[in-house]
Amino acid sequence: MNSPDLQRTVFLLLLAAVTAAFFWILLPFFGAVLWAVALAILFTPLYKRLLKRMPGRHNLAALATLTICLVIVIIPLALVTVSLVQEASLVTQRIRTGEINFGRYFQQVLGALPQWLNNLLSRFGLGDVETMLSKVAQGAAQTGQLVATQALNIGQNTFDFLVSFALMLYMLYFLLRDGTALSKTVRQALPMARPHTHFLLNKFTTVIRATVKGNVAVAAVQGALGGLAFWVLGVQGALLWAVLMAFLSLLPAVGAALIWLPVAIYFLATGHIWEGVALIVFGVVVIGLVDNVLRPILVGKDTQMPDYIVLMSTVGGMALFGVNGFVIGPVVAALFMATWDLFASSNEEAEGPPG
């Protein structure tokens, strides 16, 4: 009864059970693990360069790489977050005092529109100022409630965040130091043909590196440029709008124009022609072309996916996993396409050339 086939079946079931249990244990720290892996993939080339300058000193090279990661990525991000919280509080206060009044801005834009366009808007229920003000007030109340709830959650989860952050740094150190050996072990352990394993793992690392390095860098540059333009033009809350533009820049075919274009329209409608024209030109020529210039340099043409695939996978990933989804979504989409490409090529090889 204790045949080799039965032994292998039991072993595979045990392997699947303990693997599922291990991932279940790590699930509360999924974000920390994800970002540790992503940053390790991104900074491994730097670690290898440092290791060449200090041969055999793996611990020191990993510690130096971790320090550089803290200085150029994590600490600036923390400082921007603190400044953003202060800016958001200031903007919220100005909205409450009436210094910033979106209803008045909307009324000014409507007053500057031609009569035929106002009539068209009225047919769709968009020309009634009172109704629009009511909708704006309702939306502002819901947004304020959401922000307050999130702030309360952040306060309650501060300890969890600190634990996850420490765990991420801890894992990042060991992934930098032992990542090459770990990658080799995974390649040998996966029950697939060696070329297929090599191709899929390379695709995984390439897409993560491209997503983090390319998309985040492009989003940061577009947000910074948009915030700078707003600051020069005297728009209140420039840092807040810069972060929103950076966030929207993560979504292909949407981009920062959802923020700067309405502001440009407001400038034109209220008689600030030069400001409106300058913002449109800057948005189209400078902000809009950043993606076309920087992304091929940072990402590379061989890692590009169709824009509609990137858009759907990014939006879907963020809907399911929050901020982590902008990495998970494109990675899953890329692996999906790569796996089906391997399947199709395997079928062609199995069928052989036509007789």
Backbone hydrogen bonds, N-H to C=O, Kabsch-Sander energy under -0.5 kcal/mol:
donor,donor_aa,acceptor,acceptor_aa,energy
3,S,1,M,-2.2
7,Q,3,S,-2.4
8,R,4,P,-2.4
9,T,5,D,-2.3
10,V,6,L,-2.6
11,F,7,Q,-2.4
12,L,8,R,-2.6
13,L,9,T,-2.2
14,L,10,V,-2.5
15,L,11,F,-2.7
16,A,12,L,-2.5
17,A,13,L,-2.4
18,V,14,L,-2.7
19,T,15,L,-1.9
20,A,16,A,-2.3
21,A,17,A,-2.3
22,F,18,V,-2.2
23,F,19,T,-2.3
24,W,20,A,-2.0
25,I,21,A,-2.0
26,L,22,F,-1.7
27,L,23,F,-0.9
29,F,26,L,-1.6
30,F,27,L,-1.8
33,V,29,F,-2.4
34,L,30,F,-2.8
35,W,31,G,-2.5
36,A,32,A,-1.9
37,V,33,V,-2.4
38,A,34,L,-2.6
39,L,35,W,-2.6
40,A,36,A,-2.0
41,I,37,V,-2.4
42,L,38,A,-2.1
43,F,39,L,-2.5
44,T,40,A,-1.1
47,Y,43,F,-2.1
48,K,44,T,-2.5
49,R,45,P,-1.8
50,L,46,L,-2.4
51,L,47,Y,-2.3
52,K,48,K,-1.6
53,R,49,R,-1.1
54,M,50,L,-1.1
57,R,54,M,-1.9
58,H,56,G,-1.2
61,A,57,R,-2.2
62,A,58,H,-2.5
63,L,59,N,-2.3
64,A,60,L,-2.5
65,T,61,A,-2.2
66,L,62,A,-2.4
67,T,63,L,-2.1
68,I,64,A,-2.2
69,C,65,T,-2.4
70,L,66,L,-2.1
71,V,67,T,-2.2
72,I,68,I,-2.6
73,V,69,C,-1.7
74,I,69,C,-1.5
75,I,70,L,-3.0
77,L,73,V,-1.7
78,A,74,I,-2.2
79,L,75,I,-2.4
80,V,76,P,-2.5
81,T,77,L,-2.1
82,V,78,A,-2.2
83,S,79,L,-2.4
84,L,80,V,-2.5
85,V,81,T,-2.2
86,Q,82,V,-1.9
87,E,83,S,-2.5
88,A,84,L,-2.9
89,S,85,V,-2.1
90,L,86,Q,-2.1
91,V,87,E,-2.6
92,T,88,A,-2.4
93,Q,89,S,-2.1
94,R,90,L,-2.1
95,I,91,V,-2.1
96,R,92,T,-2.0
97,T,93,Q,-2.0
98,G,94,R,-0.6
98,G,95,I,-0.6
99,E,94,R,-1.3
100,I,94,R,-1.7
101,N,99,E,-0.6
102,F,100,I,-0.5
105,Y,101,N,-1.9
106,F,102,F,-2.5
107,Q,103,G,-2.2
108,Q,104,R,-2.3
109,V,105,Y,-2.0
110,L,106,F,-2.4
111,G,107,Q,-2.2
112,A,108,Q,-1.1
113,L,109,V,-0.7
113,L,110,L,-0.9
118,N,114,P,-2.0
119,N,115,Q,-2.5
120,L,116,W,-1.8
121,L,117,L,-2.4
122,S,118,N,-2.2
123,R,119,N,-1.5
124,F,120,L,-0.9
125,G,122,S,-1.4
126,L,121,L,-3.2
127,G,121,L,-0.6
129,V,127,G,-0.8
132,M,128,D,-2.4
133,L,129,V,-3.0
134,S,130,E,-2.2
135,K,131,T,-2.2
136,V,132,M,-2.8
137,A,133,L,-2.7
138,Q,134,S,-2.5
139,G,135,K,-2.9
140,A,136,V,-2.7
141,A,137,A,-2.4
142,Q,138,Q,-2.4
143,T,139,G,-2.6
144,G,140,A,-2.8
145,Q,141,A,-2.4
146,L,142,Q,-2.4
147,V,143,T,-3.0
148,A,144,G,-2.5
149,T,145,Q,-2.4
150,Q,146,L,-2.7
151,A,147,V,-2.6
152,L,148,A,-2.4
153,N,149,T,-2.4
154,I,150,Q,-2.6
155,G,151,A,-2.3
156,Q,152,L,-2.3
157,N,153,N,-2.1
158,T,155,G,-0.8
161,F,157,N,-2.5
162,L,158,T,-2.5
163,V,159,F,-2.4
164,S,160,D,-2.6
165,F,161,F,-2.8
166,A,162,L,-2.5
167,L,163,V,-2.4
168,M,164,S,-2.4
169,L,165,F,-2.2
170,Y,166,A,-2.4
171,M,167,L,-2.8
172,L,168,M,-2.7
173,Y,169,L,-2.1
174,F,170,Y,-1.6
175,L,171,M,-2.7
176,L,172,L,-2.2
177,R,173,Y,-2.0
178,D,174,F,-3.1
179,G,175,L,-1.1
182,L,178,D,-2.4
183,S,179,G,-2.6
184,K,180,T,-2.0
185,T,181,A,-2.1
186,V,182,L,-2.3
187,R,183,S,-2.3
188,Q,184,K,-2.0
189,A,185,T,-1.8
190,L,186,V,-2.0
192,M,190,L,-2.2
197,T,193,A,-2.6
198,H,194,R,-2.6
199,F,195,P,-2.4
200,L,196,H,-2.6
201,L,197,T,-2.4
202,N,198,H,-2.0
203,K,199,F,-2.2
204,F,200,L,-2.4
205,T,201,L,-2.4
206,T,202,N,-2.5
207,V,203,K,-2.5
208,I,204,F,-2.1
209,R,205,T,-2.4
210,A,206,T,-2.6
211,T,207,V,-2.9
212,V,208,I,-2.7
213,K,209,R,-2.4
214,G,209,R,-0.6
214,G,210,A,-1.8
215,N,210,A,-1.1
215,N,211,T,-0.5
216,V,211,T,-1.2
216,V,212,V,-0.6
217,A,213,K,-0.8
218,V,214,G,-2.8
219,A,215,N,-2.7
220,A,216,V,-2.7
221,V,217,A,-2.4
222,Q,218,V,-2.7
223,G,219,A,-2.7
224,A,220,A,-2.4
225,L,221,V,-2.6
226,G,222,Q,-2.5
227,G,223,G,-2.7
228,L,224,A,-2.3
229,A,225,L,-2.3
230,F,226,G,-2.3
231,W,227,G,-2.4
232,V,228,L,-2.4
233,L,229,A,-2.1
234,G,230,F,-0.5
234,G,231,W,-0.8
235,V,230,F,-2.8
238,A,235,V,-0.5
241,W,237,G,-2.3
242,A,238,A,-2.3
243,V,239,L,-2.2
244,L,240,L,-2.0
245,M,241,W,-2.5
246,A,242,A,-2.3
247,F,243,V,-2.5
248,L,244,L,-2.5
249,S,245,M,-1.7
250,L,246,A,-0.5
250,L,247,F,-1.3
251,L,248,L,-1.7
254,V,251,L,-1.5
255,G,248,L,-1.0
255,G,251,L,-1.5
258,L,255,G,-1.2
259,I,256,A,-2.1
260,W,256,A,-1.9
261,L,257,A,-1.8
263,V,259,I,-1.1
264,A,260,W,-2.2
265,I,261,L,-2.5
266,Y,262,P,-2.2
267,F,263,V,-2.3
268,L,264,A,-2.3
269,A,265,I,-2.7
270,T,266,Y,-1.7
271,G,268,L,-1.1
272,H,267,F,-2.3
273,I,271,G,-1.6
276,G,272,H,-2.4
277,V,273,I,-3.0
278,A,274,W,-2.7
279,L,275,E,-2.3
280,I,276,G,-2.2
281,V,277,V,-2.7
282,F,278,A,-2.6
283,G,279,L,-2.7
284,V,280,I,-2.7
285,V,281,V,-2.9
286,V,281,V,-0.5
286,V,282,F,-1.5
287,I,282,F,-2.1
288,G,283,G,-2.2
290,V,286,V,-0.9
290,V,287,I,-0.7
291,D,287,I,-0.6
293,V,289,L,-1.8
294,L,290,V,-3.1
295,R,290,V,-0.6
295,R,291,D,-1.2
297,I,293,V,-0.7
298,L,294,L,-2.9
299,V,295,R,-3.1
300,G,295,R,-1.0
303,T,300,G,-1.2
304,Q,301,K,-1.2
309,I,306,P,-0.5
310,V,306,P,-2.3
311,L,307,D,-2.8
312,M,308,Y,-2.4
313,S,309,I,-2.6
314,T,310,V,-2.4
315,V,311,L,-2.6
316,G,312,M,-2.6
317,G,313,S,-2.3
318,M,314,T,-2.4
319,A,315,V,-2.1
320,L,316,G,-1.7
321,F,317,G,-3.1
322,G,318,M,-1.6
324,N,321,F,-0.9
325,G,322,G,-1.5
326,F,323,V,-1.4
327,V,324,N,-1.5
328,I,324,N,-2.1
329,G,325,G,-2.9
331,V,327,V,-1.7
332,V,328,I,-2.7
333,A,329,G,-2.4
334,A,330,P,-2.7
335,L,331,V,-2.6
336,F,332,V,-2.4
337,M,333,A,-2.4
338,A,334,A,-2.7
339,T,335,L,-2.7
340,W,336,F,-2.0
341,D,337,M,-2.0
342,L,338,A,-2.2
343,F,339,T,-2.3
344,A,340,W,-2.5
345,S,341,D,-2.5
346,S,342,L,-2.4
347,N,343,F,-2.0
348,E,344,A,-2.0
349,E,345,S,-2.2
350,A,346,S,-2.3
351,E,347,N,-2.3
352,G,348,E,-1.6
